[in-house]
């Protein structure tokens, strides 16, 4: 997939035609969206919010400890820790993927605009 997007982007950059520019914009938006969605889920997992629970000795464990202490012993539903753990277990979900992908697509288009 990445090679296809790179090929389309290079074609658009080299050709300079309107069709090439539009293909480049589509490729930039798609690459931005894919990178954002993958990046968010990877970052959450790397922080220690995994499908098996919060990994010991990680940043997530520190956050959970602080949240539990602040809440008097448990992690409050809807808190940042709870939301991140939910993402670690089930992923972003439909709305989260759409929102993150949209932001990533906008970023990809912005980068494309700066390059062209």
Backbone as XML, in Angstrom:
<?xml version="1.0"?>
<chain id="A" units="angstrom">
  <residue number="1" name="UNK">
    <atom name="N" x="0.824" y="-1.185" z="0.000"/>
    <atom name="CA" x="0.000" y="0.000" z="0.000"/>
    <atom name="C" x="0.871" y="1.254" z="0.000"/>
  </residue>
  <residue number="2" name="UNK">
    <atom name="N" x="1.924" y="1.250" z="0.828"/>
    <atom name="CA" x="2.789" y="2.423" z="0.891"/>
    <atom name="C" x="3.507" y="2.677" z="-0.431"/>
  </residue>
  <residue number="3" name="UNK">
    <atom name="N" x="3.903" y="1.609" z="-1.122"/>
    <atom name="CA" x="4.563" y="1.792" z="-2.412"/>
    <atom name="C" x="3.612" y="2.383" z="-3.430"/>
  </residue>
  <residue number="4" name="UNK">
    <atom name="N" x="2.358" y="1.944" z="-3.403"/>
    <atom name="CA" x="1.366" y="2.483" z="-4.319"/>
    <atom name="C" x="1.169" y="3.975" z="-4.063"/>
  </residue>
  <residue number="5" name="UNK">
    <atom name="N" x="1.031" y="4.359" z="-2.795"/>
    <atom name="CA" x="0.850" y="5.770" z="-2.465"/>
    <atom name="C" x="2.076" y="6.590" z="-2.849"/>
  </residue>
  <residue number="6" name="UNK">
    <atom name="N" x="3.249" y="6.049" z="-2.623"/>
    <atom name="CA" x="4.477" y="6.748" z="-3.006"/>
    <atom name="C" x="4.550" y="6.926" z="-4.517"/>
  </residue>
  <residue number="7" name="UNK">
    <atom name="N" x="4.184" y="5.900" z="-5.260"/>
    <atom name="CA" x="4.193" y="5.976" z="-6.720"/>
    <atom name="C" x="3.219" y="7.033" z="-7.216"/>
  </residue>
  <residue number="8" name="UNK">
    <atom name="N" x="2.012" y="7.046" z="-6.661"/>
    <atom name="CA" x="1.018" y="8.046" z="-7.065"/>
    <atom name="C" x="1.514" y="9.443" z="-6.732"/>
  </residue>
  <residue number="9" name="UNK">
    <atom name="N" x="2.079" y="9.612" z="-5.539"/>
    <atom name="CA" x="2.583" y="10.913" z="-5.121"/>
    <atom name="C" x="3.683" y="11.395" z="-6.058"/>
  </residue>
  <residue number="10" name="UNK">
    <atom name="N" x="4.633" y="10.518" z="-6.393"/>
    <atom name="CA" x="5.722" y="10.901" z="-7.296"/>
    <atom name="C" x="5.204" y="11.225" z="-8.691"/>
  </residue>
  <residue number="11" name="UNK">
    <atom name="N" x="4.244" y="10.446" z="-9.173"/>
    <atom name="CA" x="3.640" y="10.725" z="-10.473"/>
    <atom name="C" x="3.021" y="12.120" z="-10.475"/>
  </residue>
  <residue number="12" name="UNK">
    <atom name="N" x="2.280" y="12.427" z="-9.418"/>
    <atom name="CA" x="1.620" y="13.722" z="-9.341"/>
    <atom name="C" x="2.636" y="14.851" z="-9.284"/>
  </residue>
  <residue number="13" name="UNK">
    <atom name="N" x="3.692" y="14.648" z="-8.523"/>
    <atom name="CA" x="4.701" y="15.685" z="-8.368"/>
    <atom name="C" x="5.444" y="15.937" z="-9.676"/>
  </residue>
  <residue number="14" name="UNK">
    <atom name="N" x="5.762" y="14.869" z="-10.388"/>
    <atom name="CA" x="6.528" y="14.989" z="-11.625"/>
    <atom name="C" x="5.673" y="15.513" z="-12.771"/>
  </residue>
  <residue number="15" name="UNK">
    <atom name="N" x="4.441" y="15.028" z="-12.881"/>
    <atom name="CA" x="3.611" y="15.369" z="-14.032"/>
    <atom name="C" x="3.170" y="16.821" z="-14.022"/>
  </residue>
  <residue number="16" name="UNK">
    <atom name="N" x="2.807" y="17.357" z="-12.861"/>
    <atom name="CA" x="2.377" y="18.736" z="-12.781"/>
    <atom name="C" x="1.004" y="18.985" z="-13.384"/>
  </residue>
  <residue number="17" name="UNK">
    <atom name="N" x="0.344" y="17.981" z="-13.891"/>
    <atom name="CA" x="-0.985" y="18.160" z="-14.477"/>
    <atom name="C" x="-2.024" y="18.222" z="-13.370"/>
  </residue>
  <residue number="18" name="UNK">
    <atom name="N" x="-3.215" y="18.704" z="-13.722"/>
    <atom name="CA" x="-4.285" y="18.751" z="-12.729"/>
    <atom name="C" x="-4.651" y="17.361" z="-12.231"/>
  </residue>
  <residue number="19" name="UNK">
    <atom name="N" x="-4.702" y="16.409" z="-13.153"/>
    <atom name="CA" x="-5.006" y="15.038" z="-12.749"/>
    <atom name="C" x="-3.923" y="14.528" z="-11.810"/>
  </residue>
  <residue number="20" name="UNK">
    <atom name="N" x="-2.673" y="14.846" z="-12.119"/>
    <atom name="CA" x="-1.566" y="14.441" z="-11.257"/>
    <atom name="C" x="-1.633" y="15.101" z="-9.896"/>
  </residue>
  <residue number="21" name="UNK">
    <atom name="N" x="-2.032" y="16.352" z="-9.866"/>
    <atom name="CA" x="-2.145" y="17.069" z="-8.599"/>
    <atom name="C" x="-3.263" y="16.464" z="-7.749"/>
  </residue>
  <residue number="22" name="UNK">
    <atom name="N" x="-4.380" y="16.161" z="-8.398"/>
    <atom name="CA" x="-5.499" y="15.559" z="-7.658"/>
    <atom name="C" x="-5.110" y="14.180" z="-7.131"/>
  </residue>
  <residue number="23" name="UNK">
    <atom name="N" x="-4.434" y="13.381" z="-7.973"/>
    <atom name="CA" x="-3.964" y="12.073" z="-7.501"/>
    <atom name="C" x="-3.001" y="12.234" z="-6.327"/>
  </residue>
  <residue number="24" name="UNK">
    <atom name="N" x="-2.160" y="13.235" z="-6.405"/>
    <atom name="CA" x="-1.230" y="13.507" z="-5.313"/>
    <atom name="C" x="-1.953" y="13.891" z="-4.037"/>
  </residue>
  <residue number="25" name="UNK">
    <atom name="N" x="-3.002" y="14.679" z="-4.169"/>
    <atom name="CA" x="-3.786" y="15.083" z="-3.003"/>
    <atom name="C" x="-4.476" y="13.870" z="-2.373"/>
  </residue>
  <residue number="26" name="UNK">
    <atom name="N" x="-5.031" y="13.013" z="-3.214"/>
    <atom name="CA" x="-5.684" y="11.804" z="-2.711"/>
    <atom name="C" x="-4.669" y="10.912" z="-1.997"/>
  </residue>
  <residue number="27" name="UNK">
    <atom name="N" x="-3.503" y="10.749" z="-2.608"/>
    <atom name="CA" x="-2.462" y="9.918" z="-1.996"/>
    <atom name="C" x="-1.992" y="10.515" z="-0.673"/>
  </residue>
  <residue number="28" name="UNK">
    <atom name="N" x="-1.827" y="11.834" z="-0.633"/>
    <atom name="CA" x="-1.381" y="12.488" z="0.592"/>
    <atom name="C" x="-2.420" y="12.347" z="1.698"/>
  </residue>
  <residue number="29" name="UNK">
    <atom name="N" x="-3.689" y="12.500" z="1.349"/>
    <atom name="CA" x="-4.759" y="12.356" z="2.341"/>
    <atom name="C" x="-4.833" y="10.920" z="2.853"/>
  </residue>
  <residue number="30" name="UNK">
    <atom name="N" x="-4.737" y="9.966" z="1.942"/>
    <atom name="CA" x="-4.801" y="8.554" z="2.341"/>
    <atom name="C" x="-3.609" y="8.183" z="3.222"/>
  </residue>
  <residue number="31" name="UNK">
    <atom name="N" x="-2.433" y="8.644" z="2.840"/>
    <atom name="CA" x="-1.237" y="8.343" z="3.636"/>
    <atom name="C" x="-1.328" y="8.990" z="5.013"/>
  </residue>
  <residue number="32" name="UNK">
    <atom name="N" x="-1.813" y="10.222" z="5.068"/>
    <atom name="CA" x="-1.970" y="10.909" z="6.348"/>
    <atom name="C" x="-2.962" y="10.212" z="7.252"/>
  </residue>
  <residue number="33" name="UNK">
    <atom name="N" x="-4.093" y="9.784" z="6.669"/>
    <atom name="CA" x="-5.115" y="9.089" z="7.455"/>
    <atom name="C" x="-4.590" y="7.768" z="7.992"/>
  </residue>
  <residue number="34" name="UNK">
    <atom name="N" x="-3.955" y="6.991" z="7.140"/>
    <atom name="CA" x="-3.431" y="5.683" z="7.563"/>
    <atom name="C" x="-2.351" y="5.837" z="8.631"/>
  </residue>
  <residue number="35" name="UNK">
    <atom name="N" x="-1.495" y="6.823" z="8.448"/>
    <atom name="CA" x="-0.418" y="7.055" z="9.412"/>
    <atom name="C" x="-0.973" y="7.490" z="10.761"/>
  </residue>
  <residue number="36" name="UNK">
    <atom name="N" x="-1.978" y="8.350" z="10.754"/>
    <atom name="CA" x="-2.553" y="8.834" z="12.008"/>
    <atom name="C" x="-3.223" y="7.712" z="12.789"/>
  </residue>
  <residue number="37" name="UNK">
    <atom name="N" x="-4.036" y="6.921" z="12.115"/>
    <atom name="CA" x="-4.746" y="5.832" z="12.800"/>
    <atom name="C" x="-3.757" y="4.812" z="13.348"/>
  </residue>
  <residue number="38" name="UNK">
    <atom name="N" x="-2.793" y="4.430" z="12.536"/>
    <atom name="CA" x="-1.782" y="3.471" z="12.982"/>
    <atom name="C" x="-0.935" y="4.058" z="14.104"/>
  </residue>
  <residue number="39" name="UNK">
    <atom name="N" x="-0.586" y="5.322" z="13.976"/>
    <atom name="CA" x="0.250" y="5.976" z="14.980"/>
    <atom name="C" x="-0.414" y="6.074" z="16.339"/>
  </residue>
  <residue number="40" name="UNK">
    <atom name="N" x="-1.697" y="6.415" z="16.357"/>
    <atom name="CA" x="-2.408" y="6.543" z="17.636"/>
    <atom name="C" x="-2.492" y="5.194" z="18.338"/>
  </residue>
  <residue number="41" name="UNK">
    <atom name="N" x="-2.904" y="4.165" z="17.609"/>
    <atom name="CA" x="-3.030" y="2.853" z="18.256"/>
    <atom name="C" x="-1.668" y="2.308" z="18.700"/>
  </residue>
  <residue number="42" name="UNK">
    <atom name="N" x="-0.637" y="2.571" z="17.918"/>
    <atom name="CA" x="0.707" y="2.138" z="18.298"/>
    <atom name="C" x="1.201" y="2.886" z="19.532"/>
  </residue>
  <residue number="43" name="UNK">
    <atom name="N" x="0.947" y="4.183" z="19.584"/>
    <atom name="CA" x="1.386" y="4.982" z="20.731"/>
    <atom name="C" x="0.684" y="4.538" z="22.015"/>
  </residue>
  <residue number="44" name="UNK">
    <atom name="N" x="-0.622" y="4.268" z="21.915"/>
    <atom name="CA" x="-1.373" y="3.817" z="23.087"/>
    <atom name="C" x="-0.833" y="2.473" z="23.571"/>
  </residue>
  <residue number="45" name="UNK">
    <atom name="N" x="-0.587" y="1.578" z="22.645"/>
    <atom name="CA" x="-0.051" y="0.264" z="22.993"/>
    <atom name="C" x="1.350" y="0.375" z="23.587"/>
  </residue>
  <residue number="46" name="UNK">
    <atom name="N" x="2.183" y="1.216" z="23.003"/>
    <atom name="CA" x="3.553" y="1.397" z="23.482"/>
    <atom name="C" x="3.573" y="1.988" z="24.891"/>
  </residue>
  <residue number="47" name="UNK">
    <atom name="N" x="2.603" y="2.833" z="25.199"/>
    <atom name="CA" x="2.527" y="3.431" z="26.536"/>
    <atom name="C" x="2.163" y="2.402" z="27.596"/>
  </residue>
  <residue number="48" name="UNK">
    <atom name="N" x="1.641" y="1.238" z="27.162"/>
    <atom name="CA" x="1.335" y="0.182" z="28.112"/>
    <atom name="C" x="-0.130" y="-0.187" z="28.212"/>
  </residue>
  <residue number="49" name="UNK">
    <atom name="N" x="-0.971" y="0.440" z="27.414"/>
    <atom name="CA" x="-2.396" y="0.107" z="27.391"/>
    <atom name="C" x="-2.589" y="-0.994" z="26.349"/>
  </residue>
  <residue number="50" name="UNK">
    <atom name="N" x="-2.558" y="-2.250" z="26.802"/>
    <atom name="CA" x="-2.581" y="-3.385" z="25.878"/>
    <atom name="C" x="-3.910" y="-4.130" z="25.964"/>
  </residue>
  <residue number="51" name="UNK">
    <atom name="N" x="-4.105" y="-5.055" z="25.046"/>
    <atom name="CA" x="-5.346" y="-5.841" z="25.038"/>
    <atom name="C" x="-5.436" y="-6.769" z="26.251"/>
  </residue>
  <residue number="52" name="UNK">
    <atom name="N" x="-4.326" y="-7.054" z="26.864"/>
    <atom name="CA" x="-4.312" y="-7.892" z="28.058"/>
    <atom name="C" x="-4.407" y="-7.099" z="29.349"/>
  </residue>
  <residue number="53" name="UNK">
    <atom name="N" x="-4.579" y="-5.797" z="29.239"/>
    <atom name="CA" x="-4.639" y="-4.932" z="30.425"/>
    <atom name="C" x="-3.446" y="-3.992" z="30.450"/>
  </residue>
  <residue number="54" name="UNK">
    <atom name="N" x="-3.316" y="-3.273" z="31.522"/>
    <atom name="CA" x="-2.222" y="-2.318" z="31.653"/>
    <atom name="C" x="-0.952" y="-3.073" z="32.037"/>
  </residue>
  <residue number="55" name="UNK">
    <atom name="N" x="0.091" y="-2.880" z="31.248"/>
    <atom name="CA" x="1.352" y="-3.584" z="31.464"/>
    <atom name="C" x="2.101" y="-2.987" z="32.658"/>
  </residue>
  <residue number="56" name="UNK">
    <atom name="N" x="2.637" y="-3.857" z="33.483"/>
    <atom name="CA" x="3.370" y="-3.433" z="34.679"/>
    <atom name="C" x="4.633" y="-2.669" z="34.301"/>
  </residue>
  <residue number="57" name="UNK">
    <atom name="N" x="4.949" y="-1.643" z="35.078"/>
    <atom name="CA" x="6.182" y="-0.890" z="34.891"/>
    <atom name="C" x="6.177" y="0.070" z="33.722"/>
  </residue>
  <residue number="58" name="UNK">
    <atom name="N" x="5.021" y="0.371" z="33.162"/>
    <atom name="CA" x="4.941" y="1.264" z="32.010"/>
    <atom name="C" x="4.358" y="2.611" z="32.425"/>
  </residue>
  <residue number="59" name="UNK">
    <atom name="N" x="4.344" y="3.518" z="31.473"/>
    <atom name="CA" x="3.735" y="4.826" z="31.695"/>
    <atom name="C" x="2.255" y="4.665" z="32.029"/>
  </residue>
  <residue number="60" name="UNK">
    <atom name="N" x="1.604" y="3.694" z="31.397"/>
    <atom name="CA" x="0.191" y="3.433" z="31.676"/>
    <atom name="C" x="-0.009" y="3.028" z="33.135"/>
  </residue>
  <residue number="61" name="UNK">
    <atom name="N" x="0.892" y="2.226" z="33.671"/>
    <atom name="CA" x="0.790" y="1.808" z="35.071"/>
    <atom name="C" x="0.931" y="3.004" z="36.006"/>
  </residue>
  <residue number="62" name="UNK">
    <atom name="N" x="1.827" y="3.915" z="35.669"/>
    <atom name="CA" x="1.993" y="5.135" z="36.470"/>
    <atom name="C" x="0.726" y="5.983" z="36.431"/>
  </residue>
  <residue number="63" name="UNK">
    <atom name="N" x="0.157" y="6.112" z="35.231"/>
    <atom name="CA" x="-1.081" y="6.886" z="35.088"/>
    <atom name="C" x="-2.210" y="6.250" z="35.887"/>
  </residue>
  <residue number="64" name="UNK">
    <atom name="N" x="-2.315" y="4.932" z="35.811"/>
    <atom name="CA" x="-3.381" y="4.232" z="36.523"/>
    <atom name="C" x="-3.222" y="4.401" z="38.031"/>
  </residue>
  <residue number="65" name="UNK">
    <atom name="N" x="-2.005" y="4.301" z="38.510"/>
    <atom name="CA" x="-1.743" y="4.468" z="39.934"/>
    <atom name="C" x="-2.142" y="5.865" z="40.407"/>
  </residue>
  <residue number="66" name="UNK">
    <atom name="N" x="-1.759" y="6.872" z="39.643"/>
    <atom name="CA" x="-2.097" y="8.253" z="40.003"/>
    <atom name="C" x="-3.605" y="8.481" z="39.946"/>
  </residue>
  <residue number="67" name="UNK">
    <atom name="N" x="-4.256" y="7.936" z="38.923"/>
    <atom name="CA" x="-5.710" y="8.102" z="38.785"/>
    <atom name="C" x="-6.447" y="7.394" z="39.915"/>
  </residue>
  <residue number="68" name="UNK">
    <atom name="N" x="-5.989" y="6.203" z="40.265"/>
    <atom name="CA" x="-6.635" y="5.452" z="41.349"/>
    <atom name="C" x="-6.451" y="6.155" z="42.693"/>
  </residue>
  <residue number="69" name="UNK">
    <atom name="N" x="-5.278" y="6.697" z="42.924"/>
    <atom name="CA" x="-5.019" y="7.430" z="44.162"/>
    <atom name="C" x="-5.897" y="8.668" z="44.238"/>
  </residue>
  <residue number="70" name="UNK">
    <atom name="N" x="-5.999" y="9.394" z="43.135"/>
    <atom name="CA" x="-6.812" y="10.614" z="43.108"/>
    <atom name="C" x="-8.296" y="10.322" z="43.285"/>
  </residue>
  <residue number="71" name="UNK">
    <atom name="N" x="-8.749" y="9.173" z="42.786"/>
    <atom name="CA" x="-10.173" y="8.836" z="42.862"/>
    <atom name="C" x="-10.518" y="8.057" z="44.131"/>
  </residue>
  <residue number="72" name="UNK">
    <atom name="N" x="-9.553" y="7.816" z="44.982"/>
    <atom name="CA" x="-9.824" y="7.123" z="46.233"/>
    <atom name="C" x="-9.790" y="5.610" z="46.137"/>
  </residue>
  <residue number="73" name="UNK">
    <atom name="N" x="-9.063" y="5.067" z="45.162"/>
    <atom name="CA" x="-8.884" y="3.626" z="45.108"/>
    <atom name="C" x="-9.245" y="2.961" z="43.802"/>
  </residue>
  <residue number="74" name="UNK">
    <atom name="N" x="-10.020" y="3.583" z="42.965"/>
    <atom name="CA" x="-10.389" y="2.987" z="41.682"/>
    <atom name="C" x="-10.245" y="4.007" z="40.572"/>
  </residue>
  <residue number="75" name="UNK">
    <atom name="N" x="-10.226" y="3.532" z="39.368"/>
    <atom name="CA" x="-10.137" y="4.424" z="38.207"/>
    <atom name="C" x="-11.557" y="4.782" z="37.788"/>
  </residue>
  <residue number="76" name="UNK">
    <atom name="N" x="-11.829" y="6.056" z="37.696"/>
    <atom name="CA" x="-13.174" y="6.524" z="37.352"/>
    <atom name="C" x="-13.514" y="6.199" z="35.896"/>
  </residue>
  <residue number="77" name="UNK">
    <atom name="N" x="-14.748" y="5.768" z="35.690"/>
    <atom name="CA" x="-15.228" y="5.514" z="34.323"/>
    <atom name="C" x="-15.208" y="6.823" z="33.544"/>
  </residue>
  <residue number="78" name="UNK">
    <atom name="N" x="-14.752" y="6.761" z="32.305"/>
    <atom name="CA" x="-14.690" y="7.951" z="31.458"/>
    <atom name="C" x="-13.450" y="8.791" z="31.653"/>
  </residue>
  <residue number="79" name="UNK">
    <atom name="N" x="-12.572" y="8.379" z="32.561"/>
    <atom name="CA" x="-11.327" y="9.128" z="32.766"/>
    <atom name="C" x="-10.366" y="8.864" z="31.612"/>
  </residue>
  <residue number="80" name="UNK">
    <atom name="N" x="-9.310" y="9.633" z="31.560"/>
    <atom name="CA" x="-8.312" y="9.460" z="30.502"/>
    <atom name="C" x="-7.744" y="8.050" z="30.506"/>
  </residue>
  <residue number="81" name="UNK">
    <atom name="N" x="-7.448" y="7.531" z="31.690"/>
    <atom name="CA" x="-6.898" y="6.177" z="31.794"/>
    <atom name="C" x="-7.901" y="5.159" z="31.262"/>
  </residue>
  <residue number="82" name="UNK">
    <atom name="N" x="-9.166" y="5.315" z="31.615"/>
    <atom name="CA" x="-10.197" y="4.382" z="31.156"/>
    <atom name="C" x="-10.358" y="4.429" z="29.638"/>
  </residue>
  <residue number="83" name="UNK">
    <atom name="N" x="-10.330" y="5.621" z="29.082"/>
    <atom name="CA" x="-10.474" y="5.764" z="27.626"/>
    <atom name="C" x="-9.282" y="5.153" z="26.907"/>
  </residue>
  <residue number="84" name="UNK">
    <atom name="N" x="-8.077" y="5.440" z="27.385"/>
    <atom name="CA" x="-6.880" y="4.880" z="26.751"/>
    <atom name="C" x="-6.846" y="3.361" z="26.870"/>
  </residue>
  <residue number="85" name="UNK">
    <atom name="N" x="-7.286" y="2.822" z="28.000"/>
    <atom name="CA" x="-7.326" y="1.370" z="28.150"/>
    <atom name="C" x="-8.345" y="0.770" z="27.194"/>
  </residue>
  <residue number="86" name="UNK">
    <atom name="N" x="-9.458" y="1.439" z="26.998"/>
    <atom name="CA" x="-10.461" y="0.971" z="26.040"/>
    <atom name="C" x="-9.885" y="0.942" z="24.637"/>
  </residue>
  <residue number="87" name="UNK">
    <atom name="N" x="-9.134" y="1.967" z="24.269"/>
    <atom name="CA" x="-8.481" y="1.993" z="22.954"/>
    <atom name="C" x="-7.470" y="0.853" z="22.856"/>
  </residue>
  <residue number="88" name="UNK">
    <atom name="N" x="-6.734" y="0.598" z="23.931"/>
    <atom name="CA" x="-5.758" y="-0.491" z="23.935"/>
    <atom name="C" x="-6.397" y="-1.851" z="23.745"/>
  </residue>
  <residue number="89" name="UNK">
    <atom name="N" x="-7.602" y="-2.024" z="24.264"/>
    <atom name="CA" x="-8.275" y="-3.319" z="24.183"/>
    <atom name="C" x="-9.004" y="-3.504" z="22.863"/>
  </residue>
  <residue number="90" name="UNK">
    <atom name="N" x="-9.840" y="-2.535" z="22.486"/>
    <atom name="CA" x="-10.694" y="-2.729" z="21.301"/>
    <atom name="C" x="-10.335" y="-1.842" z="20.112"/>
  </residue>
  <residue number="91" name="UNK">
    <atom name="N" x="-9.366" y="-0.964" z="20.255"/>
    <atom name="CA" x="-9.013" y="-0.070" z="19.163"/>
    <atom name="C" x="-9.811" y="1.218" z="19.241"/>
  </residue>
  <residue number="92" name="UNK">
    <atom name="N" x="-9.748" y="2.004" z="18.189"/>
    <atom name="CA" x="-10.381" y="3.315" z="18.188"/>
    <atom name="C" x="-11.887" y="3.268" z="17.978"/>
  </residue>
  <residue number="93" name="UNK">
    <atom name="N" x="-12.397" y="2.212" z="17.385"/>
    <atom name="CA" x="-13.813" y="2.172" z="17.058"/>
    <atom name="C" x="-14.087" y="2.964" z="15.795"/>
  </residue>
  <residue number="94" name="UNK">
    <atom name="N" x="-15.321" y="2.941" z="15.351"/>
    <atom name="CA" x="-15.680" y="3.582" z="14.090"/>
    <atom name="C" x="-15.506" y="5.097" z="14.160"/>
  </residue>
  <residue number="95" name="UNK">
    <atom name="N" x="-16.072" y="5.721" z="15.176"/>
    <atom name="CA" x="-15.983" y="7.184" z="15.274"/>
    <atom name="C" x="-14.556" y="7.654" z="15.549"/>
  </residue>
  <residue number="96" name="UNK">
    <atom name="N" x="-13.855" y="6.939" z="16.407"/>
    <atom name="CA" x="-12.470" y="7.308" z="16.697"/>
    <atom name="C" x="-11.578" y="7.170" z="15.479"/>
  </residue>
  <residue number="97" name="UNK">
    <atom name="N" x="-11.802" y="6.108" z="14.711"/>
    <atom name="CA" x="-11.028" y="5.913" z="13.483"/>
    <atom name="C" x="-11.345" y="7.007" z="12.472"/>
  </residue>
  <residue number="98" name="UNK">
    <atom name="N" x="-12.619" y="7.342" z="12.351"/>
    <atom name="CA" x="-13.013" y="8.394" z="11.409"/>
    <atom name="C" x="-12.419" y="9.744" z="11.812"/>
  </residue>
  <residue number="99" name="UNK">
    <atom name="N" x="-12.499" y="10.076" z="13.087"/>
    <atom name="CA" x="-11.964" y="11.356" z="13.556"/>
    <atom name="C" x="-10.449" y="11.419" z="13.397"/>
  </residue>
  <residue number="100" name="UNK">
    <atom name="N" x="-9.768" y="10.362" z="13.828"/>
    <atom name="CA" x="-8.310" y="10.331" z="13.718"/>
    <atom name="C" x="-7.877" y="10.328" z="12.261"/>
  </residue>
  <residue number="101" name="UNK">
    <atom name="N" x="-8.573" y="9.548" z="11.429"/>
    <atom name="CA" x="-8.260" y="9.521" z="10.002"/>
    <atom name="C" x="-8.487" y="10.862" z="9.339"/>
  </residue>
  <residue number="102" name="UNK">
    <atom name="N" x="-9.545" y="11.554" z="9.729"/>
    <atom name="CA" x="-9.820" y="12.882" z="9.172"/>
    <atom name="C" x="-8.739" y="13.891" z="9.523"/>
  </residue>
  <residue number="103" name="UNK">
    <atom name="N" x="-8.302" y="13.849" z="10.762"/>
    <atom name="CA" x="-7.228" y="14.745" z="11.182"/>
    <atom name="C" x="-5.930" y="14.400" z="10.445"/>
  </residue>
  <residue number="104" name="UNK">
    <atom name="N" x="-5.655" y="13.104" z="10.314"/>
    <atom name="CA" x="-4.460" y="12.678" z="9.577"/>
    <atom name="C" x="-4.520" y="13.061" z="8.113"/>
  </residue>
  <residue number="105" name="UNK">
    <atom name="N" x="-5.710" y="12.937" z="7.505"/>
    <atom name="CA" x="-5.873" y="13.317" z="6.093"/>
    <atom name="C" x="-5.625" y="14.813" z="5.917"/>
  </residue>
  <residue number="106" name="UNK">
    <atom name="N" x="-6.139" y="15.607" z="6.843"/>
    <atom name="CA" x="-5.903" y="17.053" z="6.774"/>
    <atom name="C" x="-4.418" y="17.365" z="6.899"/>
  </residue>
  <residue number="107" name="UNK">
    <atom name="N" x="-3.749" y="16.654" z="7.797"/>
    <atom name="CA" x="-2.296" y="16.836" z="7.933"/>
    <atom name="C" x="-1.549" y="16.439" z="6.679"/>
  </residue>
  <residue number="108" name="UNK">
    <atom name="N" x="-1.962" y="15.324" z="6.067"/>
    <atom name="CA" x="-1.333" y="14.894" z="4.818"/>
    <atom name="C" x="-1.520" y="15.910" z="3.707"/>
  </residue>
  <residue number="109" name="UNK">
    <atom name="N" x="-2.724" y="16.488" z="3.618"/>
    <atom name="CA" x="-2.981" y="17.515" z="2.602"/>
    <atom name="C" x="-2.163" y="18.774" z="2.866"/>
  </residue>
  <residue number="110" name="UNK">
    <atom name="N" x="-2.027" y="19.123" z="4.137"/>
    <atom name="CA" x="-1.222" y="20.308" z="4.485"/>
    <atom name="C" x="0.234" y="20.106" z="4.077"/>
  </residue>
  <residue number="111" name="UNK">
    <atom name="N" x="0.772" y="18.945" z="4.375"/>
    <atom name="CA" x="2.157" y="18.652" z="3.985"/>
    <atom name="C" x="2.293" y="18.672" z="2.467"/>
  </residue>
  <residue number="112" name="UNK">
    <atom name="N" x="1.315" y="18.081" z="1.777"/>
    <atom name="CA" x="1.333" y="18.074" z="0.315"/>
    <atom name="C" x="1.323" y="19.505" z="-0.228"/>
  </residue>
  <residue number="113" name="UNK">
    <atom name="N" x="0.487" y="20.361" z="0.369"/>
    <atom name="CA" x="0.399" y="21.763" z="-0.073"/>
    <atom name="C" x="1.724" y="22.485" z="0.142"/>
  </residue>
  <residue number="114" name="UNK">
    <atom name="N" x="2.419" y="22.165" z="1.208"/>
    <atom name="CA" x="3.707" y="22.813" z="1.482"/>
    <atom name="C" x="4.793" y="22.338" z="0.506"/>
  </residue>
  <residue number="115" name="UNK">
    <atom name="N" x="4.670" y="21.093" z="0.054"/>
    <atom name="CA" x="5.670" y="20.536" z="-0.869"/>
    <atom name="C" x="5.450" y="21.070" z="-2.281"/>
  </residue>
  <residue number="116" name="UNK">
    <atom name="N" x="4.208" y="21.113" z="-2.713"/>
    <atom name="CA" x="3.898" y="21.503" z="-4.108"/>
    <atom name="C" x="3.999" y="22.966" z="-4.293"/>
  </residue>
</chain>
